[in-house]
Amino acid sequence: MFPPVERADEDGVLCWGGVLSPTTLRHAYCGGIFPWPHRGAPLLWFAPPQRALLFCDEFHVGSRLRRFLGRNPFEIRVDTAFGEVMRGCAAPRRGESGTWINAAMLRAYGQLHEMGHAHSIEAWRDGQLVGGLYGVSFGAYFCGESMFFRESNASKAALIWLVEHLQSRGASWLDCQMMTPHFAQFGAREVERSEFMRLLRMALSQENGLF
């Protein structure tokens, strides 16, 4: 269905086109590939030469954030508002006109969620969803897709819960796709694509589910 990941260009673009469906997404993620729609362009599929991973035993949470969350704990829920989390992630950010999460993405990942392979980690306060993240999982592999917050540190609380949960289920890392300052502050680092593919194959071979 997809070319070998080694054929991706220096920017990580492997191919373009096709339709978003649960089957296509499964083939993509299990092959080390992810979609990244761009407005006005065909659907792009990426397999970057360096992959940002967050290893659970290298996860770092600053003392200031820990103190804040200790004083202001969020209620963390899983998979109770998947669609709302995706829509929160899709909402325009300050200084931006929109995001890459379009209607086709909402539909395809919603279907993947119904199949048990897409999950939302949600931060709640007083019965209101105030932040969270979503991603996909196969075997012991979890790939984070996007985060949002309506209250400071809400998405960070969801990420902390996720890392601790993954570690408790036997996973040793999670896929952040592309490095950002946000992930770097938690200890994420880049690995070469060949190393990522090796780790991915190992994670997919584990039959114990993460959720």
Secondary structure, 3 states (H helix, E strand, C coil): CCCCHHHCCCCCEEEECCCCCHHHHHHHHHCCCEECCCCCCCCEEECCCEEEEEEHHHCCCCHHHHHHHHHCCCEEEECCCHHHHHHHHHCCCCCCCCCCCCHHHHHHHHHHHHCCCEEEEEEEECCEEEEEEEEEEECCEEEEEEEEECCCCHHHHHHHHHHHHHHHCCCCEEEEECCCHHHHCCCCEEEEHHHHHHHHHHHHCCCCCCC
